[in-house]
């Protein structure tokens, strides 16, 4: 996972460098103006979300085609974990020693954009898809190859779910090919059965920032 994230960051950094270099070499085009009717972008984001009424770290990925400057359609995905915030102790029947909540979801991305040529404008992304959540416990195992203890997570229970996540973002045109977004969204899912009881524990608000690189 760490290797994948590092590769994505390096690829995005390379894309930013290439498009900025191209932007500098083409000074006859108006800033933030795309002469083509069809464009597209790739983006990475990070934020905080609410899972089981507690904070969790969330990462985002999007790839989309932008049609007519004012509407994007593509794929989006998010992954979440509450590991850095500490254990949950509210379900002793699941794990009296405490547990973590980890998972991810993805699907179709629809994103209307209002006044895209303005330096600061609004977009309204909505994700429709599915995902999975795992309830995990942490155990310390000894790695005989490295001669040290490792903290490993083991799945106690896992569930699938459907999700709809509408949001609103304030988007900043940093250059012709680079934009930054900051926004909030709310995740709606079906109820999840945990320990014989169904709950909407994945419903919650998310606040995130993202960097978009592409042709807008």
N, C-alpha and C positions, 0 to 999 in steps of 0.2 A: 504494500500500500504506500509506504514512504517513497519507494522508487517511482511509482506511478505519479504521485503528486509532484515530486521533483521534476520528472520529465515534462509534465504539463506546464509547470512554471517556466522551465527553460524554453519550451516551445512558444509559449505566449510572449516571453521576453524577446525572443528572436523575431517574432511577428511584429512586435511594437517597433523594434529597431528598423526592420525592413520598410514598414509602411511610413514611418517618420522620415526615413531617407528618401523615399519616393515622393513624399509630400514636399520636402525641401526642394527637390529637383523640379517640381512642377508648380512654379509660382504664379502661372497665368490663370489658374483655376481659383474661383472664389472660395474662401474658407467655409468649411462645413457644407459644401455643395457637392452633390454627386450627380454627374451628368447622365448616369444610367438609371433606368426605371427599376432595375432589379439589382440588389446588392446582397449582403449577408455579413454575419459576424460570428465570432466565437468569444466566449467570455468565461471567466472564473470569478467566483465570489466567496465571501466568508461572512458569517454572522452569528447571531445568537437566536435560539428558538426555545419555545416552551414545550416540554415533553413531561407528561405526568405532573403538570403544574409546577415543574422545576426547570431551571435553566439547562440548556444543552448547546454544545458547539455544533455549527452547521456549515458545510461546504457546498457550493453550487457550481454547476457546469451547464453551459448552454451552447447550442449551435443552431443557427437559424438563418433563413433567407429573408431579406427585407424587400417587400414589394411596394413599389410606388412611394418609397420614403416613409410612409406612414403606417405600415403594418408589417409585422414579422411573424413567420410561422416556422417552427422547427421542433427540436427536441431539447428537453431540460431534465436535469437530474440533481438530486440533493442527497447528501449523506449526513447523519447526525450521531452524536455520542454525548453522554453526560459524564464520561469518565473523569474529566478534569474537575468536575464540580462535586464529586464524592458519591458515596453509596446511597441507595434507596433502602429504607428499612420498613416501608409501609405494608409489605406483603410477607409476613413471616412464614406463611404456608408455602411460599415460593422459595424463599431463602432467608432463614433467620440471621445469617451472617451478613446480609445486605447484597444488593445486586445493582448492575448497571443496565441502562437501556441504550441499545445501539441499532442502527438500521439505515435504510435509504429508500428512496422512491424516485420515480421518473415517469416521463410520458410526453404527450403532445404539449407544445408551447404555442400559445396565441398571444400576440402582443401589439395592440393598437398603440400608436405613438401620436401625441398631440403636438403640433407645431415643431416638427423635428429640425427645421433649419435655424431655430432660435438657439443661442448659446446655452440656455438653460430651459428645459422643457419637461413634460411629463410623459411617461409611458404606463400602460396598464397591463402587465403580464398576467396570464392565467395558465396554470399547469393542470392538465387532466391526465391521470394515469393510475399507477399502482405501485406498491412497494412491499417491503418486508421489515419486520422489527424483531429483534432478538433480545431476550432478557438473559444477561450473562453474569457469572460470578468470577471473581478474581482469585487465583491460586498461585502461590509462589513455588515454582518447580526448579530443581537444580539442573543446570546445563553442564553435563560432564565434559563436553567439548571445550566450552569457554571457561569452565571452572568458576561459575558464578550462578547466583539465583536469578531467575527470570519470572516476571509477573505475567501470567497467561490468563486469558479469559475463556471460559467454557460456557457453552450455551445451555441454559436451563430450560428454555421454552422459546419457540419462535412462531410468528404469525404473519400472514399476508393481509394486505388491506388495499382498498381503493381510496383515491385521494383526489380532491379538487382544491386548488390553492390560488385564489385571486389575490392580486396585489396592486400597489401603486409605487412608482419609482420617480425620483427626481433625477434627470439625466443631464450630465454636463458634457458639452462638446470640448474636449481637450485639444483635439486637432482634427484634421479632415478624416482621419482613419481611426481615431481613438476616442472613446467615450467612457465616462465613469458614471455609474448609477448608485444611488442610495435610496433604499425604500423599505417598505413594510408589506407583509402579506399575512394571510390567515389560512391555516391548513385545516380543511375539513376531511375527516375520514369516517369510515364505518366503525362501529364499535368493535373492540378487541376483547376476546375472551382470555382472561388470565386468572388462573386458580379457581375456575368454575364461576367466574363473575364477568359479565360483559361491561366494558367501559369505553368511553371516548377519550382515552388517555393521550392519544396522539394529536388531538385538536389543540391548536395553539397559535400564537402570533410569532412571526419571525421578523427580525430586523437585520438587514444585510447590506453590504457594499459590494460592487462588482466592477470589473474592468472589461470593457468590450473593445475588440479589435476587428476591423472589417471595413466594408464598403457600405456606407449608409445612404 
